[in-house]
């Protein structure tokens, strides 16, 4: 094999080994999470089951009852494990005693009592009739189930029902209540033949490992309290799924461990019991117990045993297939990444491969949710909404992760462009500097002109194009100053000129000196370095270069807390995102500190006036035309930050709106093969995904508010979303914050305090960006709003005038959080997760309020 062919082969082999290593780690993680648990086995008969006959989509609440054939099938299954069952009502499924007799089973029959006296009479009479009809099948009766616990009637009224039943039938009579009710009303024991107690340690928040001991403690207490009465545990069990309650965690493994331990202990202590319960009852989710109410059965709603009664216990017996699906889903993308990004350090490649594998694992996990839960229509609605949102979140996370890995763990930049040595005068191209301004403070523009006049460059001109400024007192001082600076400086005032900034720049192109080979654009608030042109124009000696871009930077912000946080927030993109994009010749061109080859600019149609982000659109257009764009990460000029939070928001809204205009107009460029490289298409398709995340954040927040209101107002119909979907959402918030702060600390030369303040500034723009994205997708044209760099207002607005919508969102989210705490408290893990998500959702809006208040407090102070 030749060396030229051996090297790619070795590269593919190294990539395959890395991908297989991560896939193996994925398998190991699934195996660790589902490692088998040892527990005592059980092979004997079970004393009894609490039995409700309803199947997956049946419910007494809707009047959909099981057929005799379905009940008979259930009893045939249960008769293989026990000869005793317990029922709860006599009217709804009266066939049970007759069918149980066919299988030689005994029934502890129940009459369901509640606050409806007419219904109670019917239930009691039905129970008495069945007890008379099946004296050998119905061996005991239960009059009322947790009636006193629910406060459906007074103890004396329940005692009267019990006395009537004891007088009417020969079978022993009892009523079923939790242990504390028997201790609270000991006189109840005088009206029953035996004590029926419910001992469910889950509802006491007891950890599973202590649960059997908890049952025995209460059982012994009742024995001491009622020495003359037989005691039957009418319900004892543990749920296999649902919400954590204090320290009690429902899971398949915990249910199996509890029941297998209990069966052995009950045999040793000769305890009479009925397991809670035979089959899962999904309809019980709507009874106020929450999601856990559906998962108490030893058999699933599909009538299959959930776990073996002997041998090791697995939480998820199907985990190998899920792990395999996750590994196969990620294997090819991991292989390709590991092969084509060998220039990253190994730890960087492993980090991103692990991120890809994690995303695949979450997808495989999420797809199996319907097989692990009994989803009702509301749950399916949440699934339909949250699953695509989860895919979008994973896409944003992977895109951010790729930037994180490349910026942090590249060995060297492939496209690195330093400042050049100054060209000799005879080789310097003629540069036409265009300064477009609208209603700008004249003293600010004059400072920019002074810096341009001091340029250490032989061949340039400056065109100042003032468009649509009505007040002559604003533009005439600038005009006079240009005349003072000499013939290199030309001033134009355009009244009622169309096209916003792009229109003014296109006018400037027509007035440009014929000798000009390069057009430079600078904003009216910038003070440029004297060597700006001399150190950069040498790049245009390469005919493929169309743009040379320097970063935006700021001045006079150090002693103003608001301006300082915004300055460092801006700086992050130029230290991180622009380097990431520059690797694939896909930078975002900015409308200041940019140099453009005149022939390329005019040959491709000039500045586009249909978008309010004409600079970014021009950069994309020049890439499409086959040119190179050069990013030189050297500060060659500094401008002013936005004057207040209104200006700060409006600038970012304009960028987001313009980005959507470009995305819509150039969609075919980014999605179809053509002049743009795959890397360029990737960046212009995904580079705004973080902004899409802000847009989705707004939608998700509004939906969360609506859903919370529905849960608070109609808890019988609307339940908490599954935690399987809530955990990834919270994980996304955490990961995005970690990625951002970590990169800032590595790439931006600022303090920890400045990093955190920049993060607050960035989060505070979320709502403005979301509005810009959605309006940009809906509307065709946008209004170019000048970003005020100095206040020109007679009176200062209120601190929160710029963030009224954010204030309403904070109030709404605050009300939702308070409502959730009052209704759910800390009872359910899903409830706590939902509250955490509402808190996380409120952070960007709180950040906006903090930014607006800080801007108001600091005012114009620059130090």
N, C-alpha and C positions, 0 to 999 in steps of 0.2 A: 504494500500500500504506500502510495506516495505521501510525503509530508503534507501536501496541500489538502489531501483527502483525509489524512489521519487527524488533523487538528479539528475539523468540524465533527468528526465522529467522537473524539474525546469530549468535545463541548456538549454534544447531545447526551453522552453517557453521564457526564457530571450533572447535567440538568435533570436527567431521569433519576439519578440517585437522590438528589435533593427533593424532587417531587415525591418519590416513594418514601423518603424519610418522613416528610410531613404527613403523608397519607397514613403511614404506620403510626405516627403519633396521634393522629385522629382516631384510629382504631383503638389505640391504647386508652385515650380519653373516654371514649364511649364505654370501653370495658371497665375502666375504673369507676365511672358513674353508675354502672350496672353490675358491680361485682356481686356474686352470690352471697347470700346470708344464710348461716346455719341456724336451724330451729328444730325443736323436737317434733317428730312426725306423729301422725295420728292415723290409726287404721280401724278403730272401732266405730260403733254407732254413735250418732249425735243425739242428745236428749230431745231437742226439738228446734223448730224454726218458726220465727214470726213470718207469716206468709201474707203477702198482698199479691193478687193474681194478675195485676195490670202489666201489659206488655209494653214494648218500646214506645208506641204512639197512642196508647190508651190512657185514659184518665177519668176518675170519677168526677172531676171538675167540669168535664165537657160531656159527661154522660156516655162515654165510649167504654163499654165494659167487655171483659173477656168472655168468650164463648165456653160452653161446657166442655167442648173438645180441647180447647186450650188449657182449661183448668185441669182436665184429666191428664194431659201431657205433662203439666207441671208436677202433679202428684206422683206420676210414674217416675219422674226424675228424682223427686225428694225421697220417695220410698226406698231408694237404694242407699240412703244415708241416715234416715230416721223413720220413726213410726209415729211422730207427734208433730202437730203444727198448731200455731196459734193464729186466730183471725181477729179482725178488729170491728167488723160490722156484720149485721145479719140481713139487711135489706138489699145490699148491692150485689152480692154474689151468694145467693142462698143455696146454690147447688153444691157448695164445697162439702158439707157433711155427707151428703149422699154419695158423692164421688170418692171421698176419702174412705168410706166404708168398703168400696170396691178394692182398695189397696191395703185393707187391714190397719188403717191409720186412726189414731185418736186425735180429737180436736178440742182445744181449749177455745171455745167460741166466744166472740165478743159482741157487745152492743155498743154502738158509737153514740155517745151522749154529747150534746153541746148546749148552746143557749136557746135553741129552738125547742120549746116544750112539746109541740105537736109531733115533731120529728122524733123526739126522745120516746114518746109513748109508742110510736110505731116500731122503733128499734127494739124496745123492751119486749113488746108483744111478739115480734118475730123471733127474738132469742128464746123466749119461753116456749113458743110453738116448736122450734127446732129441737130444743132440749127434750121435749116430750116425744118428738117423732124419732129422734136418733139417740136413745138413752145409752147405747153401748159405744157409740162413736164419739158423742160429745161427753167428755168425762169431767170437764170443769168449764165454768163460764166466767167471763170478765165483763162487768157492767161499768162501762166508762173507761176511757183511756186518757190519762193526764188531764182530766177535767178540771181539777183544782189548780194544776200548774198553769193552765190557760185562763183561769178565773172565769170559766163559763158558768159556774153556779156556786152557791155557798155549800160548805161541808154538810150542813144539815139536810139540804135538798138531795145531795148525793146519797146520804145515808138512807133516806126514805126510798130511793130507787133500789138500793141494795137490799133493804128489808123486804120490799115487794118481791124481788127476784128469789130471795131465799125461801120466802113463803110459798112461791109458786112452783118451784122445781126441786128435784132431789139432789142434783149435782152440786158440788161445792161451789161457792160464789166468792168472787173477789172483785176488786177494782185495781187498776194499774196506775202507779204514780212513781216519780223519782224518790230516792231515799229521804231527801230533806222534807218532802211533803208528809211522809209517814211520821217523821220525827216532830213536825210542826203540829200535826193533828193526830195524836196517838189514839184519841177516842174513835177514830175511824176503824181501828182494828176490832172493835166490839161488834161491828156490823158486817164482818167478812168471815169466811171460813178459813182462809189462808191469805198471807200477805203476797201480793204481786208487786215487785219492785223493778224499776228500770235503772240499771247501772251502766251508764255510758260515759266513761272517763274522758272521752274526747270533748264532751260539752262542758267539762270542768277545766279544760285546758291543761290536762295532765300529759306529760311526755309519754310516748308509747312505752318506753322501757319501764315506767312506773305504773302502767295502766292496770295490769292484772292485780298487782298489790293493792291499788286503790279500790278495785272491785271487792276484794276480800275484806278490806277494812270496813267498808260500809255494810257488807253482808253480815259480818260478825257483830257490828253495832246493832243491827236490826234483830239479830238472834238474841242478844242480851236484853234488848228493849221489849221484845215480844216472845218470851220463852215458851209460851203455850201455843204458838201459832206456827204452822208450816210456812216456810218461805220459798217462793218461786221467783227466780229472776226472769221476768217477762221479756226483757230486752237486754242483751249484752253483746257488744260488738265494736267494730272500728271501721271507719269509712276508707275506701280505697282511692278516693280522689276528691277534689274540691278545695276549699279554702282552709288555710292554717287557722286554728283557733288558739290564741295564746301560745302555749308550748306544744300543743297537740297538732301534729302534722299528718294529714291524710295521705296515704300512698298505698299502692298495691302491696309492697313489701311489708309495710306496717300493719295492714289488715291481716295478711297471712301470718306474720309473727304473733300478733295478738291472739288470733283465733286458735292457732296451733298450741300456743302456750296455755290458753284458757281451757281448751278441751282436756288437756292433761291434768291441769290443776283441779278442774271441776270433778273429774273422775276420782282424783285422790281424796277430795274433801266431800264427795257424795252430794254435790250441789245439783239441785233441780233448776234447769235453765232452758231458755229458748234463745237461739242466736238471732241477733238483729242484723240482717234478715235473710230470707232465702234468696230473693232475686232483686237486683237493682230496680228502683222505681223512679225513672226520669221525671215523672210528673210532680214529684215532691219538691223539685227545685223552686216551685212557685209558692210554697207553703210558709215561707219566712225563714227556713233553715239555710237559705243560700244554695250555692251549687252543690254543697256536700250532701244535701238531702237525697240526691239521686244515687249515691254510691255505697250503700250499706250492705248490699247483698254479697253472699258468698258466691253466688252465680251472677253473671252479667245479665243485662236485659235480653241478650241473645240466648239465654238459658245454658251457657257454657260455664263450667267451673273456672273461676278467675286464676286460681293458683293450685298447685298440687298440694296434697295433704302430707306428703312425704318428700324427702330430698331437699336440696338447696332451694332457696327462694330468690327469684329475680324480679327486680322492679319492672323491667321492660323485657319480656322474653324475646321480643322482636328486634332488640337493639343491633344484632349483627347485620341484619338486612338494611337498617337505617344507616349504620356506619359505612357499609359497603356502598350504598347509594350516594352518600355524601362524598366518599373518596373518589368514586368514579366521576361524579359531577365535576369535581375540582381538578382531576388528574391532568387532563389535556391543557386547560388554561395554565396550571402550575408548570407543566413541562415547557410550554412555549415561553412563559415569562422567565423561567430559570435559564433557558437557552439564549434568548435574545437580549437579556439584560445582565450578561456576565460582567459588565463593567461596574455593576454595583458590588459593594463589599458583601461577603457571604452572609453576614448577620442581617444586612438589609434585605437580601433575597429571601432568606429564611423567614424574616418578619412578614414580608408581603405574602409569601406562600402560605404562612399560617393564617393571615387575614383572609386570603381566598378560601382556604379550607374551612375557616370558621363561618364564612358567608354561606358556603355550600352546606355545611352542617345545619345552620339555622333554617335554610330552605327545606332540607330533608325533614327536619324536625317539625316545621310548621305545616308541611303538606300532610303529615300524619295526624294532625290534631283532630280532625273529624273522627278518626278511628279510636281515639283515646277518651273522647267526651261524648255526652249525649247533647248534641247541639239542637236548640230550638230555633224557630225562624229568626228571632232576634239575634241569637248567637251567629247564625249564618250571615245575617246582614253585617254584623261586625267583622266576620271573617272576610266577606267580600270587600269590605272597605279597608281593613287593616292589612290584609296580605299584600295587595299591590303597594300600599304605603310602605310596608316592610321591605319589599323588593327595591323600592326607590331609595329607602334609607340605606340599604346595603350597597346600592350603586354609588351613592354619595360617599359612603364610608370608604369604599374601595378606591374611588377617585382621589379622595383626600389622602388615603393611605399611600397611594402611588406617589403623590407629590411629596409626602412626608419622607418616604424611603429614598427617593431620588435626591432630594435636597440634603438629607442628613447623611446618606451613606454612599454617595457617588465617590468614585476614586478621584476623578477629575472631570471638569466640565468639558464636553465635546466641542461646544461652541463658546469660547471665551474671547471677549473682545476688550482689550485694555485701551487706555488712552494712548494715542500715537504721538510720536515726536512731531513738532510743528513743521508743516510744509514750508519750503522756501517760498518767497513771495511770487515768483514766476510760475509756480505749480498750483497756487491756491485757486480753486474755482470761485467764481463770483457768486456771492450769496445774497439773496433778497430776503430780508427778515420782515415777516408780516405780523403785525400786532393789531388784532381786532379787539375793539372795546365798545361797551355799551353802558352808558350812565355810570362810568367809573370815576371815583374821586380823582381830580386832576393831580393832586400831590402824589398819589400812588403811581399813576402812569408816568409822571415826570421822573420818579426814582428809577423806574424801569428804563426810561430813555437815557438817563445818565449812565447806567451800567452798559447799555448798548453803545453809547458814544465812546466808552472807554475800552472797547474790544481791541485786543491785540491782533488785528487782522487787516490785511491791506484792501481787499476787494469786497465791499458789501454796501448795501443800502437798507434803509428801514422805511417801511410803509405802515403808517398808522391809519387804520380804517375805523372810524367811529360811525356806527350805524344805529339810527333810530333814537339817538339821545335828543330829547326835546329841549332841555334846559341849556341855553347857550352859555350860561355861567359855568357849566360843567365841561363842555368841549372846547370852548375858545381859548382857555389858558393852555391847553395841550397843543392846540394849533399854533399859538404864539411861541411856545417853547420849541416846537419843531423848526420853525423859521429861524429861531435863534441858534439852533444847533447846526444849521447849514444845509447845503443841497443834498447831502446824503439822506436827510430825513424829510419825508414827504407826508403830508397830512391830508386825509380825505374825510369829509363829513357827508354821510349818506342819510338823507331823510326818507322815512317810510321805505326802507329797503327790505326786500323779501329774503327768506332763506336763513334767517338767524345768523349764527356765526359762520356757517358754511357759505351763505350768500355773500357775506363781507369778504371772506377769504377768496372766493371766486372772483369778486371784483378786483381784489388785489392782484390776482394772477394776470388779469388783463393789463394792469398798469405796471407790471414788473419790467425791470430793465431787460432789454433783449440779451444782454451779456450774461444774465444770471443762469447758472447751471444747477444751483441748489436753492430750494425755498425752505427757509427756517420759520417756524412758528413759535411764538412765545406769548404767554399770557401777560395781561396788563399789570399784574402784581409782582412779577418776577424781577429779581436783581441777578443778572447773569455774571459768571466769572469772565474775566478778560480773555482767557484762553479757550473759551467754549468752542469757537469755530476752528481755531488753529489746531487743536488737539483731536478733532473729530473728522474734519472734511477729507482727510487722507483716505478714509474708507471708500469714498466715491471714485477712487481710481480703479476699483473693481467694478466693471460695468454691470454686474448682477445685483449690486447693492442699490436698493431704492430708498431705504429709510435707515437713518441712524438715530436711535432713541436713547435719551438719558432719563434717569428717574426723576419723578417729581420730588421736591424736598421743600422744607419750610424754614422760616426764620421768625424771629420775634415771638416765640411761643413759650420760652423757658419759664417765665414767671406768671403765666396765665394757665391755671389748671385745666380749663376746658380746651384751649388751643393746644396745650401740651399733649393731652390725651388723644386728640384728633391727629396731631402731627405724627405721633408714633403709630397710630392705627394705619395711616396712609403708608408709612414706611415699610410695614410688613409685606405688602404686596410686591414692592420693588426689590426687597431683599430675598423674597421666597418665590412668589408666583411667577415673576418675570424670568427668573433664572430657569425655573422648571419649564416654562413655555419656550424659552430661547433655545433649549436643547433640540427642539424640532422645528426651529424657524417659524414659531407660531406666537410671537409676542403680540400683546395688545398695544397698538399705537396710541399714544396720548397726544392731545392737541397742544401740548406745550413742551418745550425743550426737545423738539423733534426737528430733524433735518430730512428733507424729501428731495429726491432727484426730480428736477423740474420736468424733464422729458417724460418720465414715468407718470408723474402727476397729471400733466396735461394730456398725455397720450391715452390715459385711462379715464378721462372724463372729468378731471378735477375733483372738487369736494362735493359729496352727495348732499343735496339739500332736502331729501325726503326723510332723512333720519336726523335725530337730535344728537347722535353720537357719530358725527361725520369722520372723526379721527380713527376710531376703531374700524369703521366700515372701509375706510381707505386702506388701512393696513391689510385687511382681509382681501380686498380687491387686488392689491399689488402682489400678494402671495399667489392668488389665483392666476395672475399674469406671469408667474414664474420668477419673480424677483426674490432676493434675500432681504430680510430685515435684520439689522444689527442692534443688539442691546449692549450698551456700555454702562456698567454699574458704577458710575462715578458722578458725584453731585457736581453739576456745572452751573447751577443756578438755584435760587431759593425764592419761593413765593410766600404768600400769607395763607394761613388756614381759613376756613369759613368763619365768618364773624360770629355766628350764633348757631343754635341748634336748628333753627328753621333753615338757614343756608346749608348747613351740613346735611340735613335730611333731603332737601330739594336737589342737591347735587347727586346724591346716591340714587334718588328716585329717577333722575334723568338718565343716569348710566344704565339702570335696570330697564327702564322703558326703551331706551335706544338699543340695548342688547337684544330685546325681543323683536324690535323692528328689523334688526339685521338678521336674526335667526329666521324670521318668517320669509324675508326677501331672498335670503341666500341658502335656504334649506336644501335645495337640490345640489348646491356645491358641496355641502357637508355630508350628504347621504349617498351620493352617486360617485362612481369612479370618474376622475377628471384630473385637472392640473394640480389640485391640492393633494399633498401627500397624506397617507393615513395618519401620521402624527399631527398634521395641521387640522385635519378633520376631527380627530379626537379632541384636541384642545378647544376648538370652537364649538364642538357639540357639548363637551363636558365641563369646559372652563367656567360656565355659569351655573353648574349644578348646585353649588353651594347657595347661590341665590334662589334656585328652584327649591332648595330645602327651606329657605325662609318663606317662600310662597306656600309650600306645603305646611309649614308651621302655622301660618295664619289659618289655613283651612282646618287643620287638625285642632287648633285651639277653639275655633268656632264650633266644630263638631263636638269637641269635648264638653264645651259649655252646654250645648243643646242636650247631649246625652246625660250629663250630670243633672240637668233640670228634669229630664224625663225620669231618671232613677229616683230623684227626690220626690217628684209629684206622683209617679205611678210605679212604685217599687214592685208591685205584683206583676208588671209586664216587662220592665226593663231592669236588667241585672248588670253586674260588673263585668267588664271584658275579661277574657281569659288571661291569666298572668303570663302564659307563653308568648302573648303578643306584647304585653306591657314591659317585660324585662328587656327585650331588644330595643324598644323605644328609649328607655332610660339609658341602656348601654350606649346607644348612639349619641345621646347628649354628652355622656361622660367621655367617650372616645374622641368626639369632635373637640371638646375642650382640651383634652390632654394633647392631641395632635397640635392644635393651634398654639398652646402655651409652650410646649416643648420646642417647636420650631422657632417661635419668637425668641426664646432664651438662647438658642443656638445661633440665630442669624441676625437678630436686630440688636444693635449695641445700646441697649437701654437697661435700666434697673428693673428689679422685680416689681416695684411699685408702678413704674411706667408700663410694664407688661400687663399688669392686671387692669390698670386704667384704660389701656388700649383695648383690652378685651371687653370692658364695659362699653366703650365707645362703639366697638364693632357690633356688639349685641343690641345696642340701642338703635341701630339702623335697620333691624330686622323688619319692622313693620313698614317702613318706607320702601325697602327693597321689595317686600311682598306686594305692596300696592303697585309699584312700578312694573313688576313682572306680570301681574294679572291685567293691568290696564294696557300694558304693551302687547299682550296677546290678543286683547279684544279690540283695541283702537288702532287705526291706521296712522294717525298723525299725533304728534305730541308737541307741547309748548316748550320751547327752550327758555328755561328760567335762569337768569344770570345768578351765579353763586356770589353772594355778597361777601367781600373780604373785609370791609369796614362798614360799620353801621352809618347809615345816612338818614336816621329817623329822629324826629323831634322828641318823641317820648318812647320810653322803653316799654315793650309789651310785658304782660304778666309772665311769670316764670314758666308756666305750663301751657302757654298759648300755642306753642308748636307741637304739643303732644296730647291734644284733647282725646284723640281716638285711643292712644295708648293708655291714657288715664281711665277711660271707660273699660278697656280690656282688663286692667288691673283690678278695678272694682268688681267686674263680673267674675273674674277668676277668684278673687278673695271671697266673694259670696259663695261660690261653688265649693271652695275648700272648707269654709265654715259649715256649710250644709252637709258635706261629706263627713266631717268630724262628728257632727251632732247625730247624723243618722246611722253611720256605720262604726264610728270610733276606731278602735284598733282590733275589732273582732276578726276581720278577714284580711289575709295577706293581700288579696286583690284590691281591697279597699285602701290599704296603706300604699300600695303601689300606685293606685289611681290618684291618691292625694299627692304623692311624690311627683307624678307626672304633671298635675295641675300646678304644683309649685315650680317645676322646671319650665313649664309653659309660660309662667308669669315673669321669669327672669328677664327676657329681652324687653318686656314692657316696663319693668322696674328700672332696667338700665337706661331706657329712653327718658324716664322721668328724672333719673339721677343726672343724666347728661344735660337735660334742659335746665334743671335747677342750677347746675354748676356753671353753665354758660351765662345764666342770668346773674349769678352771684359775682362772677369774675368780670363781666362787662368788657370794656376795651383795654383793660390793664395788660401791658406788655412788658413793663419793667424797664 
